[in-house]
Amino acid sequence: MARIVLGLGSSHGPMLSIAPEYWPDRVLADRANPRHFYNGKIYTFDQMTELRHGENLGQQASPEVRRERHARCQQAIAKLGDVYLKNPPGIAVIVGNDQMEVFTKEHIPALAIFWGDYVEGIPRTQEFLDKLPPGIARAELDRTPAVCTQYPCVPELGRHLIHTATAEGFDLAQLTRLPEGEIGSHAVPHAFGFIYRRVLRDRVPPQTPILVNTFYPPNQPTASRCYQFGKMLARAVAAWPMDETVMFIASGGLSHFVVNEEFDHKVLDAMLAGDGAGLTSLPENMFESGTSEIKNWIVVAGAMAGAGLKMTLVDYVPCYRSEAGTGSGMGFAYWS
């Protein structure tokens, strides 16, 4: 029978992939964004600056602090890679989200499992890079390979997970080839590409990608549903009649595009304690915008609870890029 032997969790934001001196480039987009989510409410950039004036976040976004926190993130990513390569499992189940890379606003499933033969990493054209927001193009080498690459998948496991999910009352989409989303490419989303390139160091085992709609209303699964979905996935893997070792990987989060350290610590503390009730009782209005990617972690936390694995926090690094608190709360952990 298949056995879950490892879990990994990693943020994947572009600030991990660009030198800290370029982090302020993203502030141009922050200032132009009229909708910054923080503690369940919406603010402008100037309102966020006023609201968090007493936290001295400008100092936390200083060049010295940016360099120190960027270095900590790189060390944490390297640690996850070391944990993986010490005893690599035979198969990966990777949980990420899509941001109109393969889906479109007309078609967005709440949950989807890929069971085709492979997914593709496709290099970005210069024309594509030129259209990206400030500071994003520099991150693309950490998300896409230098040449077209086919990443093998495990159709038998994907099909088994779909059958089990359906039998247990989860209605989900099935994919055997990634469609072309809003950006016009059927390349694997960046949530997966970052894991392939940085965490797994381009040594990607056969895999089953799972996509969770964390971003787009009105059909995002709740935190509770994500946790139960993860527990179902653990039962399904344990019932798969193949002698295989399996790892689960969560990609994304934690809080962004505004850093919320208090909320991030609530999430991480609950995962460290194996507190499923604590995770699933978090208010849904906290999972907005980029912070919603925490639900990818909640799926994996459910799977790890089902497998009886315990979490080790490698590091949590709040990466600020402005006095308004914009940036990302970067989290790195493993379950064993």
C-alpha positions as CSV (number, residue, x, y, z in Angstrom):
1,M,0.0,0.0,0.0
2,A,1.1,3.6,-0.6
3,R,2.5,5.5,2.4
4,I,2.7,9.2,3.0
5,V,6.2,9.8,4.4
6,L,6.8,13.6,4.1
7,G,5.1,16.9,3.8
8,L,6.6,20.3,2.7
9,G,5.2,23.8,2.8
10,S,6.7,26.8,1.1
11,S,5.7,30.3,0.2
12,H,6.3,31.2,-3.5
13,G,6.0,35.0,-3.8
14,P,8.1,36.9,-6.2
15,M,10.0,38.6,-3.4
16,L,11.7,35.2,-2.8
17,S,13.0,35.3,-6.4
18,I,14.3,38.9,-6.7
19,A,17.2,40.6,-4.9
20,P,16.0,42.7,-1.9
21,E,17.1,45.9,-3.6
22,Y,14.4,45.4,-6.1
23,W,11.6,44.8,-3.6
24,P,10.6,48.5,-3.7
25,D,9.8,48.1,-7.4
26,R,6.6,46.3,-6.3
27,V,5.5,49.3,-4.3
28,L,4.6,51.1,-7.5
29,A,1.8,48.4,-7.9
30,D,1.0,48.6,-4.2
31,R,0.3,52.3,-4.4
32,A,-1.9,51.9,-7.5
33,N,-3.9,49.1,-5.9
34,P,-7.1,50.6,-4.3
35,R,-8.0,47.3,-2.5
36,H,-5.6,46.1,0.2
37,F,-7.1,43.5,2.4
38,Y,-6.2,43.5,6.1
39,N,-8.0,41.9,9.0
40,G,-11.1,41.3,6.9
41,K,-11.4,44.9,5.6
42,I,-10.3,46.8,2.5
43,Y,-8.0,49.8,2.6
44,T,-6.1,52.1,0.2
45,F,-2.4,52.3,0.4
46,D,-2.6,55.6,2.2
47,Q,-5.1,54.3,4.6
48,M,-2.9,51.3,5.4
49,T,0.0,53.7,6.0
50,E,-2.0,55.7,8.5
51,L,-3.5,52.6,10.1
52,R,-0.1,51.0,10.8
53,H,1.8,54.1,11.4
54,G,2.8,53.1,15.0
55,E,4.4,49.8,13.8
56,N,7.4,51.5,12.3
57,L,7.1,49.4,9.2
58,G,9.3,51.7,7.2
59,Q,12.2,50.6,9.2
60,Q,11.3,46.9,8.6
61,A,11.4,47.7,4.9
62,S,14.9,49.3,5.2
63,P,17.7,48.0,2.9
64,E,19.5,46.3,5.9
65,V,16.4,44.5,7.1
66,R,15.4,43.5,3.6
67,R,18.8,41.9,3.0
68,E,18.7,40.0,6.3
69,R,15.1,38.6,5.7
70,H,15.8,37.7,2.1
71,A,18.9,35.7,3.2
72,R,16.7,33.9,5.8
73,C,14.2,33.0,3.1
74,Q,17.0,31.5,0.9
75,Q,18.3,29.5,3.8
76,A,14.8,28.1,4.6
77,I,14.2,27.1,0.9
78,A,17.6,25.4,0.9
79,K,16.6,23.5,4.1
80,L,13.4,22.2,2.5
81,G,15.4,21.0,-0.5
82,D,17.8,19.2,1.8
83,V,14.9,17.5,3.7
84,Y,13.5,16.4,0.4
85,L,16.8,15.1,-1.1
86,K,17.9,13.3,2.1
87,N,15.4,10.5,1.3
88,P,13.3,11.5,-1.8
89,P,9.8,10.0,-1.9
90,G,8.7,8.3,-5.1
91,I,5.7,10.5,-5.8
92,A,4.6,14.1,-5.0
93,V,1.1,15.4,-4.6
94,I,1.5,19.2,-5.0
95,V,-1.3,21.5,-3.8
96,G,-1.3,25.0,-5.4
97,N,-3.7,27.6,-6.9
98,D,-4.1,29.1,-10.3
99,Q,-4.2,32.9,-11.0
100,M,-5.8,32.8,-14.5
101,E,-2.8,31.0,-15.8
102,V,-4.7,27.9,-16.9
103,F,-8.3,28.8,-16.1
104,T,-10.3,31.9,-17.2
105,K,-12.9,34.0,-15.4
106,E,-15.6,32.1,-17.3
107,H,-14.4,28.7,-16.0
108,I,-12.9,28.3,-12.4
109,P,-13.4,25.0,-10.6
110,A,-13.3,25.1,-6.8
111,L,-11.1,22.0,-6.7
112,A,-9.4,20.2,-9.6
113,I,-7.1,17.1,-9.9
114,F,-4.8,16.6,-12.8
115,W,-4.4,13.0,-14.0
116,G,-2.8,13.4,-17.4
117,D,0.6,12.0,-18.4
118,Y,2.6,15.3,-17.8
119,V,2.4,19.0,-17.3
120,E,4.6,21.4,-19.1
121,G,7.0,24.1,-18.1
122,I,7.3,26.7,-20.9
123,P,9.8,29.5,-21.0
124,R,8.3,33.0,-21.1
125,T,8.8,35.1,-24.2
126,Q,10.3,38.6,-23.9
127,E,6.9,40.0,-25.1
128,F,5.2,38.2,-22.1
129,L,7.8,39.5,-19.7
130,D,7.5,43.1,-20.9
131,K,3.8,43.0,-20.0
132,L,4.3,41.9,-16.4
133,P,3.9,44.4,-13.5
134,P,7.0,46.1,-12.1
135,G,9.3,43.6,-10.2
136,I,7.6,40.5,-11.4
137,A,9.6,39.7,-14.6
138,R,12.8,39.2,-12.5
139,A,11.1,36.3,-10.7
140,E,10.1,34.3,-13.7
141,L,13.4,32.2,-13.9
142,D,12.4,30.7,-10.5
143,R,9.0,29.7,-11.9
144,T,9.7,28.5,-15.5
145,P,12.5,26.4,-16.9
146,A,15.0,27.7,-19.5
147,V,13.7,25.2,-22.1
148,C,10.3,23.5,-22.6
149,T,10.1,20.7,-20.1
150,Q,7.6,17.9,-19.5
151,Y,7.1,17.1,-15.9
152,P,5.8,13.5,-15.6
153,C,2.6,12.9,-13.6
154,V,1.0,9.8,-12.1
155,P,-2.3,9.2,-14.0
156,E,-3.1,6.1,-11.9
157,L,-2.9,8.0,-8.6
158,G,-4.8,11.0,-10.0
159,R,-7.6,8.8,-11.2
160,H,-7.7,7.0,-7.9
161,L,-7.9,10.3,-6.0
162,I,-10.7,11.5,-8.2
163,H,-12.7,8.2,-7.7
164,T,-12.2,8.4,-3.9
165,A,-13.1,12.1,-3.7
166,T,-16.3,11.5,-5.7
167,A,-17.3,8.5,-3.5
168,E,-16.8,10.7,-0.4
169,G,-18.9,13.5,-1.7
170,F,-16.3,15.9,-3.1
171,D,-17.4,17.3,-6.5
172,L,-14.3,18.4,-8.4
173,A,-12.9,19.0,-11.9
174,Q,-10.6,16.5,-13.7
175,L,-7.9,17.6,-16.0
176,T,-5.7,15.6,-18.4
177,R,-4.1,18.6,-20.1
178,L,-3.8,22.1,-18.7
179,P,-5.9,24.6,-20.8
180,E,-4.7,28.0,-21.9
181,G,-5.8,30.6,-19.3
182,E,-6.2,34.3,-19.5
183,I,-2.5,34.7,-20.2
184,G,-2.6,32.4,-23.3
185,S,-0.4,29.6,-22.2
186,H,-1.0,26.0,-21.0
187,A,2.2,26.1,-18.9
188,V,1.9,24.8,-15.3
189,P,1.0,27.7,-12.9
190,H,3.7,29.5,-11.0
191,A,2.6,27.9,-7.7
192,F,3.9,24.6,-9.1
193,G,6.8,26.0,-11.1
194,F,8.4,27.6,-8.1
195,I,8.2,24.3,-6.2
196,Y,9.8,22.4,-9.1
197,R,12.7,24.8,-9.6
198,R,13.5,26.1,-6.1
199,V,12.3,23.6,-3.5
200,L,12.8,20.4,-5.5
201,R,15.9,21.9,-7.3
202,D,14.6,20.6,-10.7
203,R,14.6,17.1,-9.4
204,V,10.9,16.6,-9.7
205,P,9.5,13.2,-9.0
206,P,6.4,11.9,-10.8
207,Q,3.5,13.9,-9.4
208,T,-0.2,14.6,-9.1
209,P,-1.0,18.3,-9.2
210,I,-4.1,19.5,-7.3
211,L,-5.5,23.0,-7.8
212,V,-7.6,24.9,-5.2
213,N,-9.5,28.0,-6.1
214,T,-8.4,30.2,-3.2
215,F,-8.6,33.6,-5.0
216,Y,-11.8,34.0,-7.0
217,P,-15.4,34.4,-5.7
218,P,-17.9,33.0,-5.4
219,N,-16.8,29.3,-5.2
220,Q,-13.7,29.2,-3.0
221,P,-13.8,26.2,-0.7
222,T,-13.9,27.1,3.0
223,A,-11.0,26.4,5.3
224,S,-13.0,23.6,6.8
225,R,-13.7,22.1,3.4
226,C,-10.0,22.3,2.5
227,Y,-9.0,20.5,5.7
228,Q,-11.5,17.7,5.2
229,F,-10.4,17.5,1.6
230,G,-6.8,17.0,2.8
231,K,-7.9,14.3,5.2
232,M,-9.8,12.5,2.4
233,L,-6.6,12.7,0.2
234,A,-4.6,11.0,3.0
235,R,-7.2,8.2,3.2
236,A,-7.2,7.8,-0.6
237,V,-3.4,7.5,-0.7
238,A,-3.4,5.0,2.1
239,A,-5.9,2.9,0.2
240,W,-4.0,3.0,-3.1
241,P,-2.8,-0.5,-3.8
242,M,0.7,0.4,-4.9
243,D,4.0,0.1,-2.9
244,E,4.9,3.8,-3.2
245,T,6.2,6.5,-0.9
246,V,4.3,9.8,-1.3
247,M,4.9,13.4,-0.2
248,F,2.5,16.3,-0.1
249,I,3.6,19.8,-0.9
250,A,1.7,23.1,-0.1
251,S,2.6,26.1,-2.3
252,G,1.8,29.7,-1.5
253,G,0.9,32.1,1.3
254,L,1.3,33.2,3.9
255,S,-0.3,36.6,4.3
256,H,0.1,39.0,1.3
257,F,-0.2,41.4,-0.3
258,V,-0.3,43.0,3.1
259,V,1.7,41.3,5.8
260,N,-0.4,40.1,8.8
261,E,2.0,38.6,11.3
262,E,-0.6,38.0,14.0
263,F,-2.8,35.9,11.6
264,D,0.2,34.0,10.1
265,H,1.2,33.0,13.6
266,K,-2.4,31.8,14.4
267,V,-2.2,29.6,11.3
268,L,1.3,28.3,12.0
269,D,0.6,27.7,15.7
270,A,-2.5,25.6,14.9
271,M,-0.6,23.6,12.4
272,L,2.3,23.0,14.8
273,A,-0.2,21.8,17.4
274,G,-2.1,19.6,14.9
275,D,-5.1,21.7,15.9
276,G,-7.6,21.0,13.1
277,A,-10.4,22.7,14.9
278,G,-8.3,25.9,15.3
279,L,-7.5,25.9,11.6
280,T,-11.0,25.3,10.4
281,S,-12.6,27.9,12.7
282,L,-10.5,30.8,11.3
283,P,-12.9,33.5,9.8
284,E,-13.4,33.2,6.1
285,N,-13.1,36.9,5.6
286,M,-9.4,36.6,6.6
287,F,-8.7,34.5,3.5
288,E,-8.7,37.3,0.9
289,S,-6.5,38.1,-2.0
290,G,-3.0,36.5,-1.7
291,T,-3.6,35.5,1.9
292,S,-6.1,33.0,0.6
293,E,-3.2,30.8,-0.5
294,I,-3.0,29.6,3.1
295,K,-5.8,27.3,2.1
296,N,-3.3,25.3,0.1
297,W,-1.4,24.7,3.4
298,I,-4.7,23.8,5.1
299,V,-5.3,21.0,2.5
300,V,-1.8,19.6,3.2
301,A,-2.3,20.1,7.0
302,G,-5.4,17.9,6.7
303,A,-3.5,15.3,4.8
304,M,-0.6,15.3,7.3
305,A,-3.1,14.9,10.2
306,G,-4.6,11.9,8.4
307,A,-1.1,10.5,7.9
308,G,0.0,11.1,11.5
309,L,2.9,13.4,10.6
310,K,4.0,16.3,12.7
311,M,5.1,19.7,11.5
312,T,8.5,21.4,12.0
313,L,8.6,25.1,11.3
314,V,11.8,25.9,9.4
315,D,11.2,29.7,9.5
316,Y,8.6,32.4,9.3
317,V,9.9,35.6,7.8
318,P,7.8,38.8,7.5
319,C,9.1,40.5,4.4
320,Y,8.0,44.1,4.3
321,R,8.5,46.4,1.3
322,S,6.7,49.6,2.4
323,E,5.6,51.7,5.3
324,A,2.0,50.5,4.6
325,G,2.9,46.9,5.5
326,T,2.7,45.6,2.0
327,G,4.8,42.5,1.2
328,S,4.5,38.9,2.2
329,G,4.7,36.7,5.3
330,M,7.0,33.9,4.1
331,G,6.5,30.5,5.7
332,F,8.6,27.3,5.3
333,A,7.9,24.0,7.1
334,Y,8.0,20.3,6.8
335,W,6.0,17.4,8.2
336,S,7.6,14.0,9.1
